[in-house]
Amino acid sequence: MGKPIYSCEEHIEEALDDWVYGVETVPEFTLVDKSENLWITCGYCENRAIYMVGNECSGTKCRN
């Protein structure tokens, strides 16, 4: 399980590539809540994050 990557629209493909290369699993794409969107920035630039790329599942437990 890796640390989630926050991404703007422009960098979503980079975030996907980095996640798959680093964690070697298919990630979940989650829209960042609009109230949180005000202070969470993209991991590749200073724009506001729109997506969280990550996976909250582990080998023994997965959120429902």
CHARMM internal coordinates of N, CA and C (Angstrom, degrees):
IC EDIT
DIST 1 N 1 CA 1.4399
DIST 1 CA 1 C 1.5194
ANGL 1 N 1 CA 1 C 108.12
DIST 1 C 2 N 1.3186
ANGL 1 CA 1 C 2 N 117.56
DIHE 1 N 1 CA 1 C 2 N 127.93
DIST 2 N 2 CA 1.4527
ANGL 1 C 2 N 2 CA 121.96
DIHE 1 CA 1 C 2 N 2 CA -179.70
DIST 2 CA 2 C 1.5191
ANGL 2 N 2 CA 2 C 111.65
DIHE 1 C 2 N 2 CA 2 C -105.99
DIST 2 C 3 N 1.3020
ANGL 2 CA 2 C 3 N 114.76
DIHE 2 N 2 CA 2 C 3 N 171.34
DIST 3 N 3 CA 1.4583
ANGL 2 C 3 N 3 CA 121.37
DIHE 2 CA 2 C 3 N 3 CA 177.42
DIST 3 CA 3 C 1.5284
ANGL 3 N 3 CA 3 C 108.42
DIHE 2 C 3 N 3 CA 3 C -75.15
DIST 3 C 4 N 1.3343
ANGL 3 CA 3 C 4 N 119.10
DIHE 3 N 3 CA 3 C 4 N 134.31
DIST 4 N 4 CA 1.4686
ANGL 3 C 4 N 4 CA 121.01
DIHE 3 CA 3 C 4 N 4 CA -179.99
DIST 4 CA 4 C 1.5265
ANGL 4 N 4 CA 4 C 111.53
DIHE 3 C 4 N 4 CA 4 C -58.43
DIST 4 C 5 N 1.3230
ANGL 4 CA 4 C 5 N 115.16
DIHE 4 N 4 CA 4 C 5 N 149.43
DIST 5 N 5 CA 1.4574
ANGL 4 C 5 N 5 CA 122.29
DIHE 4 CA 4 C 5 N 5 CA 176.72
DIST 5 CA 5 C 1.5223
ANGL 5 N 5 CA 5 C 107.27
DIHE 4 C 5 N 5 CA 5 C -110.02
DIST 5 C 6 N 1.3128
ANGL 5 CA 5 C 6 N 116.51
DIHE 5 N 5 CA 5 C 6 N 127.66
DIST 6 N 6 CA 1.4598
ANGL 5 C 6 N 6 CA 121.10
DIHE 5 CA 5 C 6 N 6 CA 176.27
DIST 6 CA 6 C 1.5180
ANGL 6 N 6 CA 6 C 108.13
DIHE 5 C 6 N 6 CA 6 C -95.41
DIST 6 C 7 N 1.3487
ANGL 6 CA 6 C 7 N 115.68
DIHE 6 N 6 CA 6 C 7 N 137.23
DIST 7 N 7 CA 1.4556
ANGL 6 C 7 N 7 CA 119.82
DIHE 6 CA 6 C 7 N 7 CA -173.09
DIST 7 CA 7 C 1.5208
ANGL 7 N 7 CA 7 C 112.00
DIHE 6 C 7 N 7 CA 7 C -142.54
DIST 7 C 8 N 1.3413
ANGL 7 CA 7 C 8 N 114.75
DIHE 7 N 7 CA 7 C 8 N 146.63
DIST 8 N 8 CA 1.4595
ANGL 7 C 8 N 8 CA 120.85
DIHE 7 CA 7 C 8 N 8 CA 170.15
DIST 8 CA 8 C 1.5363
ANGL 8 N 8 CA 8 C 107.51
DIHE 7 C 8 N 8 CA 8 C -85.46
DIST 8 C 9 N 1.3209
ANGL 8 CA 8 C 9 N 116.60
DIHE 8 N 8 CA 8 C 9 N 177.37
DIST 9 N 9 CA 1.4649
ANGL 8 C 9 N 9 CA 121.74
DIHE 8 CA 8 C 9 N 9 CA 179.93
DIST 9 CA 9 C 1.5332
ANGL 9 N 9 CA 9 C 111.41
DIHE 8 C 9 N 9 CA 9 C -60.03
DIST 9 C 10 N 1.3068
ANGL 9 CA 9 C 10 N 116.91
DIHE 9 N 9 CA 9 C 10 N -39.37
DIST 10 N 10 CA 1.4630
ANGL 9 C 10 N 10 CA 122.37
DIHE 9 CA 9 C 10 N 10 CA -176.01
DIST 10 CA 10 C 1.5283
ANGL 10 N 10 CA 10 C 113.11
DIHE 9 C 10 N 10 CA 10 C -66.64
DIST 10 C 11 N 1.3189
ANGL 10 CA 10 C 11 N 118.35
DIHE 10 N 10 CA 10 C 11 N -31.08
DIST 11 N 11 CA 1.4660
ANGL 10 C 11 N 11 CA 121.47
DIHE 10 CA 10 C 11 N 11 CA -172.67
DIST 11 CA 11 C 1.5325
ANGL 11 N 11 CA 11 C 114.18
DIHE 10 C 11 N 11 CA 11 C -109.35
DIST 11 C 12 N 1.3168
ANGL 11 CA 11 C 12 N 118.48
DIHE 11 N 11 CA 11 C 12 N 14.75
DIST 12 N 12 CA 1.4647
ANGL 11 C 12 N 12 CA 120.89
DIHE 11 CA 11 C 12 N 12 CA -176.09
DIST 12 CA 12 C 1.5330
ANGL 12 N 12 CA 12 C 111.77
DIHE 11 C 12 N 12 CA 12 C -63.61
DIST 12 C 13 N 1.3282
ANGL 12 CA 12 C 13 N 117.94
DIHE 12 N 12 CA 12 C 13 N -37.62
DIST 13 N 13 CA 1.4707
ANGL 12 C 13 N 13 CA 119.90
DIHE 12 CA 12 C 13 N 13 CA 179.59
DIST 13 CA 13 C 1.5277
ANGL 13 N 13 CA 13 C 111.30
DIHE 12 C 13 N 13 CA 13 C -67.56
DIST 13 C 14 N 1.3276
ANGL 13 CA 13 C 14 N 116.80
DIHE 13 N 13 CA 13 C 14 N -37.83
DIST 14 N 14 CA 1.4662
ANGL 13 C 14 N 14 CA 120.55
DIHE 13 CA 13 C 14 N 14 CA 175.86
DIST 14 CA 14 C 1.5204
ANGL 14 N 14 CA 14 C 110.96
DIHE 13 C 14 N 14 CA 14 C -62.94
DIST 14 C 15 N 1.3288
ANGL 14 CA 14 C 15 N 116.18
DIHE 14 N 14 CA 14 C 15 N -42.10
DIST 15 N 15 CA 1.4635
ANGL 14 C 15 N 15 CA 120.79
DIHE 14 CA 14 C 15 N 15 CA 179.55
DIST 15 CA 15 C 1.5298
ANGL 15 N 15 CA 15 C 110.32
DIHE 14 C 15 N 15 CA 15 C -62.66
DIST 15 C 16 N 1.3240
ANGL 15 CA 15 C 16 N 117.03
DIHE 15 N 15 CA 15 C 16 N -42.75
DIST 16 N 16 CA 1.4639
ANGL 15 C 16 N 16 CA 121.29
DIHE 15 CA 15 C 16 N 16 CA 177.41
DIST 16 CA 16 C 1.5268
ANGL 16 N 16 CA 16 C 110.44
DIHE 15 C 16 N 16 CA 16 C -60.73
DIST 16 C 17 N 1.3240
ANGL 16 CA 16 C 17 N 117.07
DIHE 16 N 16 CA 16 C 17 N -48.70
DIST 17 N 17 CA 1.4684
ANGL 16 C 17 N 17 CA 120.80
DIHE 16 CA 16 C 17 N 17 CA 179.32
DIST 17 CA 17 C 1.5257
ANGL 17 N 17 CA 17 C 111.55
DIHE 16 C 17 N 17 CA 17 C -59.07
DIST 17 C 18 N 1.3346
ANGL 17 CA 17 C 18 N 116.81
DIHE 17 N 17 CA 17 C 18 N -45.62
DIST 18 N 18 CA 1.4622
ANGL 17 C 18 N 18 CA 120.45
DIHE 17 CA 17 C 18 N 18 CA -179.08
DIST 18 CA 18 C 1.5213
ANGL 18 N 18 CA 18 C 111.61
DIHE 17 C 18 N 18 CA 18 C -63.78
DIST 18 C 19 N 1.3288
ANGL 18 CA 18 C 19 N 117.07
DIHE 18 N 18 CA 18 C 19 N -39.53
DIST 19 N 19 CA 1.4658
ANGL 18 C 19 N 19 CA 120.66
DIHE 18 CA 18 C 19 N 19 CA -179.88
DIST 19 CA 19 C 1.5297
ANGL 19 N 19 CA 19 C 110.14
DIHE 18 C 19 N 19 CA 19 C -65.36
DIST 19 C 20 N 1.3217
ANGL 19 CA 19 C 20 N 116.36
DIHE 19 N 19 CA 19 C 20 N -50.63
DIST 20 N 20 CA 1.4687
ANGL 19 C 20 N 20 CA 120.49
DIHE 19 CA 19 C 20 N 20 CA -177.21
DIST 20 CA 20 C 1.5270
ANGL 20 N 20 CA 20 C 110.53
DIHE 19 C 20 N 20 CA 20 C -63.24
DIST 20 C 21 N 1.3236
ANGL 20 CA 20 C 21 N 117.86
DIHE 20 N 20 CA 20 C 21 N -40.84
DIST 21 N 21 CA 1.4631
ANGL 20 C 21 N 21 CA 121.44
DIHE 20 CA 20 C 21 N 21 CA 179.06
DIST 21 CA 21 C 1.5271
ANGL 21 N 21 CA 21 C 111.33
DIHE 20 C 21 N 21 CA 21 C -66.34
DIST 21 C 22 N 1.3283
ANGL 21 CA 21 C 22 N 116.93
DIHE 21 N 21 CA 21 C 22 N -40.85
DIST 22 N 22 CA 1.4610
ANGL 21 C 22 N 22 CA 120.55
DIHE 21 CA 21 C 22 N 22 CA -175.56
DIST 22 CA 22 C 1.5152
ANGL 22 N 22 CA 22 C 114.54
DIHE 21 C 22 N 22 CA 22 C -81.50
DIST 22 C 23 N 1.3335
ANGL 22 CA 22 C 23 N 117.24
DIHE 22 N 22 CA 22 C 23 N -38.81
DIST 23 N 23 CA 1.4666
ANGL 22 C 23 N 23 CA 121.08
DIHE 22 CA 22 C 23 N 23 CA -173.04
DIST 23 CA 23 C 1.5276
ANGL 23 N 23 CA 23 C 111.97
DIHE 22 C 23 N 23 CA 23 C -106.76
DIST 23 C 24 N 1.3328
ANGL 23 CA 23 C 24 N 115.97
DIHE 23 N 23 CA 23 C 24 N -22.49
DIST 24 N 24 CA 1.4621
ANGL 23 C 24 N 24 CA 122.69
DIHE 23 CA 23 C 24 N 24 CA 178.52
DIST 24 CA 24 C 1.5212
ANGL 24 N 24 CA 24 C 113.46
DIHE 23 C 24 N 24 CA 24 C 62.22
DIST 24 C 25 N 1.3326
ANGL 24 CA 24 C 25 N 116.32
DIHE 24 N 24 CA 24 C 25 N 36.04
DIST 25 N 25 CA 1.4630
ANGL 24 C 25 N 25 CA 122.26
DIHE 24 CA 24 C 25 N 25 CA 171.84
DIST 25 CA 25 C 1.5169
ANGL 25 N 25 CA 25 C 108.37
DIHE 24 C 25 N 25 CA 25 C -136.82
DIST 25 C 26 N 1.3101
ANGL 25 CA 25 C 26 N 115.66
DIHE 25 N 25 CA 25 C 26 N 163.31
DIST 26 N 26 CA 1.4601
ANGL 25 C 26 N 26 CA 120.62
DIHE 25 CA 25 C 26 N 26 CA 175.90
DIST 26 CA 26 C 1.5255
ANGL 26 N 26 CA 26 C 108.01
DIHE 25 C 26 N 26 CA 26 C -79.39
DIST 26 C 27 N 1.3342
ANGL 26 CA 26 C 27 N 118.20
DIHE 26 N 26 CA 26 C 27 N 126.51
DIST 27 N 27 CA 1.4620
ANGL 26 C 27 N 27 CA 119.87
DIHE 26 CA 26 C 27 N 27 CA -177.78
DIST 27 CA 27 C 1.5196
ANGL 27 N 27 CA 27 C 112.44
DIHE 26 C 27 N 27 CA 27 C -86.39
DIST 27 C 28 N 1.3179
ANGL 27 CA 27 C 28 N 114.57
DIHE 27 N 27 CA 27 C 28 N 165.97
DIST 28 N 28 CA 1.4566
ANGL 27 C 28 N 28 CA 121.85
DIHE 27 CA 27 C 28 N 28 CA 168.75
DIST 28 CA 28 C 1.5185
ANGL 28 N 28 CA 28 C 107.08
DIHE 27 C 28 N 28 CA 28 C -92.53
DIST 28 C 29 N 1.3197
ANGL 28 CA 28 C 29 N 116.81
DIHE 28 N 28 CA 28 C 29 N 144.78
DIST 29 N 29 CA 1.4592
ANGL 28 C 29 N 29 CA 121.86
DIHE 28 CA 28 C 29 N 29 CA 173.15
DIST 29 CA 29 C 1.5194
ANGL 29 N 29 CA 29 C 107.10
DIHE 28 C 29 N 29 CA 29 C -108.64
DIST 29 C 30 N 1.3171
ANGL 29 CA 29 C 30 N 116.34
DIHE 29 N 29 CA 29 C 30 N 121.25
DIST 30 N 30 CA 1.4576
ANGL 29 C 30 N 30 CA 121.61
DIHE 29 CA 29 C 30 N 30 CA -178.62
DIST 30 CA 30 C 1.5174
ANGL 30 N 30 CA 30 C 108.53
DIHE 29 C 30 N 30 CA 30 C -122.77
DIST 30 C 31 N 1.3333
ANGL 30 CA 30 C 31 N 116.26
DIHE 30 N 30 CA 30 C 31 N 133.98
DIST 31 N 31 CA 1.4573
ANGL 30 C 31 N 31 CA 119.47
DIHE 30 CA 30 C 31 N 31 CA 174.47
DIST 31 CA 31 C 1.5181
ANGL 31 N 31 CA 31 C 108.79
DIHE 30 C 31 N 31 CA 31 C -71.10
DIST 31 C 32 N 1.3163
ANGL 31 CA 31 C 32 N 116.61
DIHE 31 N 31 CA 31 C 32 N 135.75
DIST 32 N 32 CA 1.4570
ANGL 31 C 32 N 32 CA 121.28
DIHE 31 CA 31 C 32 N 32 CA 177.52
DIST 32 CA 32 C 1.5213
ANGL 32 N 32 CA 32 C 107.81
DIHE 31 C 32 N 32 CA 32 C -74.49
DIST 32 C 33 N 1.3224
ANGL 32 CA 32 C 33 N 116.84
DIHE 32 N 32 CA 32 C 33 N 131.67
DIST 33 N 33 CA 1.4581
ANGL 32 C 33 N 33 CA 122.48
DIHE 32 CA 32 C 33 N 33 CA 178.55
DIST 33 CA 33 C 1.5284
ANGL 33 N 33 CA 33 C 109.73
DIHE 32 C 33 N 33 CA 33 C -55.19
DIST 33 C 34 N 1.3302
ANGL 33 CA 33 C 34 N 116.15
DIHE 33 N 33 CA 33 C 34 N 137.35
DIST 34 N 34 CA 1.4704
ANGL 33 C 34 N 34 CA 119.84
DIHE 33 CA 33 C 34 N 34 CA -176.25
DIST 34 CA 34 C 1.5228
ANGL 34 N 34 CA 34 C 112.87
DIHE 33 C 34 N 34 CA 34 C -58.85
DIST 34 C 35 N 1.3214
ANGL 34 CA 34 C 35 N 118.17
DIHE 34 N 34 CA 34 C 35 N -32.86
DIST 35 N 35 CA 1.4661
ANGL 34 C 35 N 35 CA 119.60
DIHE 34 CA 34 C 35 N 35 CA 179.16
DIST 35 CA 35 C 1.5316
ANGL 35 N 35 CA 35 C 110.96
DIHE 34 C 35 N 35 CA 35 C -70.92
DIST 35 C 36 N 1.3344
ANGL 35 CA 35 C 36 N 117.62
DIHE 35 N 35 CA 35 C 36 N -31.05
DIST 36 N 36 CA 1.4656
ANGL 35 C 36 N 36 CA 121.64
DIHE 35 CA 35 C 36 N 36 CA 177.02
DIST 36 CA 36 C 1.5273
ANGL 36 N 36 CA 36 C 110.89
DIHE 35 C 36 N 36 CA 36 C -82.04
DIST 36 C 37 N 1.3348
ANGL 36 CA 36 C 37 N 116.20
DIHE 36 N 36 CA 36 C 37 N -25.50
DIST 37 N 37 CA 1.4532
ANGL 36 C 37 N 37 CA 122.45
DIHE 36 CA 36 C 37 N 37 CA -176.05
DIST 37 CA 37 C 1.5251
ANGL 37 N 37 CA 37 C 112.19
DIHE 36 C 37 N 37 CA 37 C -59.79
DIST 37 C 38 N 1.3147
ANGL 37 CA 37 C 38 N 118.08
DIHE 37 N 37 CA 37 C 38 N -21.66
DIST 38 N 38 CA 1.4625
ANGL 37 C 38 N 38 CA 121.07
DIHE 37 CA 37 C 38 N 38 CA -177.23
DIST 38 CA 38 C 1.5212
ANGL 38 N 38 CA 38 C 112.71
DIHE 37 C 38 N 38 CA 38 C -67.70
DIST 38 C 39 N 1.3232
ANGL 38 CA 38 C 39 N 117.74
DIHE 38 N 38 CA 38 C 39 N -28.64
DIST 39 N 39 CA 1.4660
ANGL 38 C 39 N 39 CA 119.50
DIHE 38 CA 38 C 39 N 39 CA -175.85
DIST 39 CA 39 C 1.5174
ANGL 39 N 39 CA 39 C 114.77
DIHE 38 C 39 N 39 CA 39 C -120.19
DIST 39 C 40 N 1.3300
ANGL 39 CA 39 C 40 N 118.87
DIHE 39 N 39 CA 39 C 40 N -6.98
DIST 40 N 40 CA 1.4687
ANGL 39 C 40 N 40 CA 121.01
DIHE 39 CA 39 C 40 N 40 CA 178.06
DIST 40 CA 40 C 1.5251
ANGL 40 N 40 CA 40 C 108.33
DIHE 39 C 40 N 40 CA 40 C -92.83
DIST 40 C 41 N 1.3171
ANGL 40 CA 40 C 41 N 116.40
DIHE 40 N 40 CA 40 C 41 N 124.90
DIST 41 N 41 CA 1.4570
ANGL 40 C 41 N 41 CA 120.44
DIHE 40 CA 40 C 41 N 41 CA -179.07
DIST 41 CA 41 C 1.5231
ANGL 41 N 41 CA 41 C 111.04
DIHE 40 C 41 N 41 CA 41 C -108.54
DIST 41 C 42 N 1.3092
ANGL 41 CA 41 C 42 N 114.44
DIHE 41 N 41 CA 41 C 42 N 159.44
DIST 42 N 42 CA 1.4573
ANGL 41 C 42 N 42 CA 123.04
DIHE 41 CA 41 C 42 N 42 CA 177.01
DIST 42 CA 42 C 1.5250
ANGL 42 N 42 CA 42 C 109.62
DIHE 41 C 42 N 42 CA 42 C -60.68
DIST 42 C 43 N 1.3229
ANGL 42 CA 42 C 43 N 116.44
DIHE 42 N 42 CA 42 C 43 N 142.46
DIST 43 N 43 CA 1.4542
ANGL 42 C 43 N 43 CA 121.12
DIHE 42 CA 42 C 43 N 43 CA 178.49
DIST 43 CA 43 C 1.5202
ANGL 43 N 43 CA 43 C 113.82
DIHE 42 C 43 N 43 CA 43 C -74.42
DIST 43 C 44 N 1.3400
ANGL 43 CA 43 C 44 N 117.54
DIHE 43 N 43 CA 43 C 44 N -5.35
DIST 44 N 44 CA 1.4600
ANGL 43 C 44 N 44 CA 121.88
DIHE 43 CA 43 C 44 N 44 CA -176.90
DIST 44 CA 44 C 1.5280
ANGL 44 N 44 CA 44 C 113.15
DIHE 43 C 44 N 44 CA 44 C -115.20
DIST 44 C 45 N 1.3242
ANGL 44 CA 44 C 45 N 116.96
DIHE 44 N 44 CA 44 C 45 N -14.39
DIST 45 N 45 CA 1.4609
ANGL 44 C 45 N 45 CA 121.69
DIHE 44 CA 44 C 45 N 45 CA 179.15
DIST 45 CA 45 C 1.5297
ANGL 45 N 45 CA 45 C 108.05
DIHE 44 C 45 N 45 CA 45 C -154.28
DIST 45 C 46 N 1.2910
ANGL 45 CA 45 C 46 N 118.06
DIHE 45 N 45 CA 45 C 46 N -170.37
DIST 46 N 46 CA 1.4662
ANGL 45 C 46 N 46 CA 121.56
DIHE 45 CA 45 C 46 N 46 CA -177.81
DIST 46 CA 46 C 1.5320
ANGL 46 N 46 CA 46 C 113.15
DIHE 45 C 46 N 46 CA 46 C -98.94
DIST 46 C 47 N 1.3359
ANGL 46 CA 46 C 47 N 117.79
DIHE 46 N 46 CA 46 C 47 N 5.88
DIST 47 N 47 CA 1.4652
ANGL 46 C 47 N 47 CA 120.72
DIHE 46 CA 46 C 47 N 47 CA 178.65
DIST 47 CA 47 C 1.5212
ANGL 47 N 47 CA 47 C 110.65
DIHE 46 C 47 N 47 CA 47 C -71.06
DIST 47 C 48 N 1.3214
ANGL 47 CA 47 C 48 N 115.82
DIHE 47 N 47 CA 47 C 48 N 161.05
DIST 48 N 48 CA 1.4668
ANGL 47 C 48 N 48 CA 119.80
DIHE 47 CA 47 C 48 N 48 CA 177.11
DIST 48 CA 48 C 1.5233
ANGL 48 N 48 CA 48 C 110.30
DIHE 47 C 48 N 48 CA 48 C -67.20
DIST 48 C 49 N 1.3146
ANGL 48 CA 48 C 49 N 115.66
DIHE 48 N 48 CA 48 C 49 N 141.11
DIST 49 N 49 CA 1.4683
ANGL 48 C 49 N 49 CA 121.08
DIHE 48 CA 48 C 49 N 49 CA 177.65
DIST 49 CA 49 C 1.5208
ANGL 49 N 49 CA 49 C 109.70
DIHE 48 C 49 N 49 CA 49 C -75.54
DIST 49 C 50 N 1.3063
ANGL 49 CA 49 C 50 N 115.65
DIHE 49 N 49 CA 49 C 50 N 138.64
DIST 50 N 50 CA 1.4564
ANGL 49 C 50 N 50 CA 122.07
DIHE 49 CA 49 C 50 N 50 CA 175.80
DIST 50 CA 50 C 1.5236
ANGL 50 N 50 CA 50 C 109.58
DIHE 49 C 50 N 50 CA 50 C -108.48
DIST 50 C 51 N 1.3315
ANGL 50 CA 50 C 51 N 116.80
DIHE 50 N 50 CA 50 C 51 N -34.29
DIST 51 N 51 CA 1.4578
ANGL 50 C 51 N 51 CA 122.64
DIHE 50 CA 50 C 51 N 51 CA -176.24
DIST 51 CA 51 C 1.5200
ANGL 51 N 51 CA 51 C 112.10
DIHE 50 C 51 N 51 CA 51 C -120.14
DIST 51 C 52 N 1.3300
ANGL 51 CA 51 C 52 N 114.78
DIHE 51 N 51 CA 51 C 52 N 149.60
DIST 52 N 52 CA 1.4501
ANGL 51 C 52 N 52 CA 121.49
DIHE 51 CA 51 C 52 N 52 CA 166.91
DIST 52 CA 52 C 1.5230
ANGL 52 N 52 CA 52 C 105.51
DIHE 51 C 52 N 52 CA 52 C -112.87
DIST 52 C 53 N 1.3094
ANGL 52 CA 52 C 53 N 116.48
DIHE 52 N 52 CA 52 C 53 N 122.27
DIST 53 N 53 CA 1.4594
ANGL 52 C 53 N 53 CA 122.50
DIHE 52 CA 52 C 53 N 53 CA 179.01
DIST 53 CA 53 C 1.5170
ANGL 53 N 53 CA 53 C 106.75
DIHE 52 C 53 N 53 CA 53 C -104.82
DIST 53 C 54 N 1.3150
ANGL 53 CA 53 C 54 N 116.46
DIHE 53 N 53 CA 53 C 54 N 120.66
DIST 54 N 54 CA 1.4539
ANGL 53 C 54 N 54 CA 119.60
DIHE 53 CA 53 C 54 N 54 CA -178.63
DIST 54 CA 54 C 1.5060
ANGL 54 N 54 CA 54 C 110.47
DIHE 53 C 54 N 54 CA 54 C 177.10
DIST 54 C 55 N 1.3156
ANGL 54 CA 54 C 55 N 115.07
DIHE 54 N 54 CA 54 C 55 N -170.23
DIST 55 N 55 CA 1.4502
ANGL 54 C 55 N 55 CA 120.21
DIHE 54 CA 54 C 55 N 55 CA -178.90
DIST 55 CA 55 C 1.5122
ANGL 55 N 55 CA 55 C 108.04
DIHE 54 C 55 N 55 CA 55 C -151.30
DIST 55 C 56 N 1.3177
ANGL 55 CA 55 C 56 N 117.26
DIHE 55 N 55 CA 55 C 56 N 122.15
DIST 56 N 56 CA 1.4553
ANGL 55 C 56 N 56 CA 121.52
DIHE 55 CA 55 C 56 N 56 CA -178.75
DIST 56 CA 56 C 1.5192
ANGL 56 N 56 CA 56 C 112.45
DIHE 55 C 56 N 56 CA 56 C -90.08
DIST 56 C 57 N 1.3160
ANGL 56 CA 56 C 57 N 117.36
DIHE 56 N 56 CA 56 C 57 N 6.19
DIST 57 N 57 CA 1.4622
ANGL 56 C 57 N 57 CA 121.04
DIHE 56 CA 56 C 57 N 57 CA -179.27
DIST 57 CA 57 C 1.5262
ANGL 57 N 57 CA 57 C 110.30
DIHE 56 C 57 N 57 CA 57 C -92.78
DIST 57 C 58 N 1.3114
ANGL 57 CA 57 C 58 N 115.27
DIHE 57 N 57 CA 57 C 58 N 145.53
DIST 58 N 58 CA 1.4594
ANGL 57 C 58 N 58 CA 120.48
DIHE 57 CA 57 C 58 N 58 CA 172.87
DIST 58 CA 58 C 1.5213
ANGL 58 N 58 CA 58 C 107.40
DIHE 57 C 58 N 58 CA 58 C -120.08
DIST 58 C 59 N 1.3050
ANGL 58 CA 58 C 59 N 117.48
DIHE 58 N 58 CA 58 C 59 N -175.37
DIST 59 N 59 CA 1.4527
ANGL 58 C 59 N 59 CA 120.89
DIHE 58 CA 58 C 59 N 59 CA -179.76
DIST 59 CA 59 C 1.5178
ANGL 59 N 59 CA 59 C 113.62
DIHE 58 C 59 N 59 CA 59 C -67.98
DIST 59 C 60 N 1.3334
ANGL 59 CA 59 C 60 N 117.83
DIHE 59 N 59 CA 59 C 60 N -21.02
DIST 60 N 60 CA 1.4609
ANGL 59 C 60 N 60 CA 120.70
DIHE 59 CA 59 C 60 N 60 CA -176.66
DIST 60 CA 60 C 1.5183
ANGL 60 N 60 CA 60 C 114.12
DIHE 59 C 60 N 60 CA 60 C -117.60
DIST 60 C 61 N 1.3103
ANGL 60 CA 60 C 61 N 117.69
DIHE 60 N 60 CA 60 C 61 N -15.05
DIST 61 N 61 CA 1.4573
ANGL 60 C 61 N 61 CA 119.64
DIHE 60 CA 60 C 61 N 61 CA -176.33
DIST 61 CA 61 C 1.5227
ANGL 61 N 61 CA 61 C 109.95
DIHE 60 C 61 N 61 CA 61 C -144.45
DIST 61 C 62 N 1.3169
ANGL 61 CA 61 C 62 N 116.04
DIHE 61 N 61 CA 61 C 62 N 137.64
DIST 62 N 62 CA 1.4548
ANGL 61 C 62 N 62 CA 121.82
DIHE 61 CA 61 C 62 N 62 CA 177.65
DIST 62 CA 62 C 1.5161
ANGL 62 N 62 CA 62 C 108.50
DIHE 61 C 62 N 62 CA 62 C -135.20
DIST 62 C 63 N 1.3263
ANGL 62 CA 62 C 63 N 116.23
DIHE 62 N 62 CA 62 C 63 N 137.09
DIST 63 N 63 CA 1.4672
ANGL 62 C 63 N 63 CA 117.94
DIHE 62 CA 62 C 63 N 63 CA 179.59
DIST 63 CA 63 C 1.5206
ANGL 63 N 63 CA 63 C 109.37
DIHE 62 C 63 N 63 CA 63 C -70.10
DIST 63 C 64 N 1.2982
ANGL 63 CA 63 C 64 N 116.82
DIHE 63 N 63 CA 63 C 64 N 150.29
DIST 64 N 64 CA 1.4685
ANGL 63 C 64 N 64 CA 121.68
DIHE 63 CA 63 C 64 N 64 CA 179.14
DIST 64 CA 64 C 1.4904
ANGL 64 N 64 CA 64 C 111.28
DIHE 63 C 64 N 64 CA 64 C -104.94
END
COOR INIT
IC SEED 1 N 1 CA 1 C
IC BUILD
